[in-house]
Amino acid sequence: MRVPRRKPRTARVGLFGVGYHVYWKQFPGLLDELHNKLNILDSKIQANRVEVVNFGIVDKAQDAYALAARLKAADLDLVFCDMVTYATSATFGIIVRSLDVPIVLVALQPLAALDYANATTYMQLVNDDFCSVPEFTGVAIRMGKPAPEVILGTLENDPQADAEIADWCDVAMALNSARRARIGHFGHPIEHMLDMQTDQTALTAAFGCHIVQTEADDLLRLSRDVTGEEIDEKRQEILELFDTPDPGSDPLTRRLSDEHLTTAARVAVTLDKFVEHHELDGLAYYYEGEPGSELRTIVTNLIVGNSLLTAAGFPMCGESDLKTCLAMLLMDRIDIGGSFAEFHPIDFKEGFVLVGHDGPHHINIADGKPVLRSLTKYHGKPGNGASVEFRIKDGPITMLSIGLTAQGRFKFVLAEGQSVDGPIPATGNTNTRGFFEPDVRTFLKRWVAAGPTHHFALGIGHRAQTLARIATALGIEHVIV
């Protein structure tokens, strides 16, 4: 059973083609053929479930200046420039100068190769998609902008080009969310966790998101409105999603008790109400509450509810880690999950490191049914109750930690590895056997030297390059370890 998204992934993508107005009288029918190419690309982009605003073809400087204003007014997350034939860079210079969203040059020619024996100038122009790419990238650099990335290939039957289009649509959806997200926050980082401290204004400056300051007492107030029927429905949802096995070797674990299940369900319903009340897209929190109080019961039993929300595309981040909440949001929006994670003990015999955490997890990327256990205590934190345990799916994995430089600027620390089948500790926490190149010792030394926080987002697939593109679009330094 898969938890459905609370909101669909979305992005608003601009598309325009470029050409050279001198050609139209010289080659009747050429402009119509180029419009057809543009429309094919439009369909390919729309297949990735983004909204496409097609601005047509521009073929001279005057049109480019008019288009630049329209592009800026369209509230776009990304722009594809279709290189349908040769075009002078005057059709591009003012556009790349004016926009502050990524521009991707798309050079997809209809033919994989010219029919040389029957080639004509007309045929060449229809397939001249790459011709002005160097001119465009060079002008972008002269305008003080980075050279746009290029999708290069054929218009049809090119899986690599189609995959690159899809990847950039994922980037657009991540940017769309990051720039508009309302990330809730209550409480404080765990005392002494210096790497968790985050300037919330800096988050808005870097990502565009707004940090919504909330109160833990809002949960207490909203919990009073929870009905027995709502609790029963949530209990049923939880039991359908999770296994509840007998305990293993850890004396802190018990089979999930009815009391802990009911508490987890009641708090999960409360959390849903809290999210709706504050109109949030994510939440980072840590709060202990008064010993023995109802508030402590609530804030220490968020694990099940926040795992349900995280799987639904609403990142929940314990220990008040706002940076990792953003990392989890970005991973979710490129559709690779995004669990709250850190490094656990190393296995020097087999050469891997356990990767996991207590608290919120993206259960949609679990290998099989996730497990719920009752814990008599949460290590290092107050309280007791239901806790989530699983390992993520076998295969490629990606990690993103958002660290801070000495100058106070954010930095993406990225890595890719493999999740490999094998036993994990039955402790009520997630753990995955992470294998990394060239070997676990060397990798972990390189990872810590890059300046991550001790938390990171963990997702499936090898998507470090996609996340690097997001970092570049946001003007954030990145490194792939």
SULUR-V272085 format. One record per run of one state. SS is the DSSP state (@ for helix, = for strand, . for the rest). FROM is the first residue (numbers start at 1). LEN is the number of residues. Records with the same first field share a line. If there is no record, write none. Layout:
BEGIN
SS: FROM-LEN + FROM-LEN
END
This chain:
BEGIN
.: 1-11 + 19-3 + 27-3 + 47-4 + 59-2 + 74-4 + 83-6 + 92-1 + 99-3 + 110-6 + 119-2 + 127-6 + 143-6 + 155-4 + 181-1 + 188-6 + 197-3 + 208-2 + 214-2 + 224-4 + 244-9 + 256-2 + 279-3 + 287-7 + 300-3 + 312-3 + 318-4 + 334-3 + 348-4 + 358-5 + 367-3 + 376-2 + 379-2 + 382-3 + 390-2 + 393-2 + 405-5 + 420-10 + 436-4 + 450-6 + 461-3 + 475-2 + 481-1
=: 12-7 + 51-8 + 78-5 + 102-8 + 149-6 + 182-6 + 210-4 + 242-2 + 253-3 + 282-5 + 315-3 + 337-11 + 352-6 + 366-1 + 370-6 + 378-1 + 381-1 + 385-5 + 392-1 + 395-10 + 410-10 + 430-6 + 456-5 + 477-4
@: 22-5 + 30-17 + 61-13 + 89-3 + 93-6 + 116-3 + 121-6 + 133-10 + 159-22 + 194-3 + 200-8 + 216-8 + 228-14 + 258-21 + 294-6 + 303-9 + 322-12 + 363-3 + 440-10 + 464-11
END
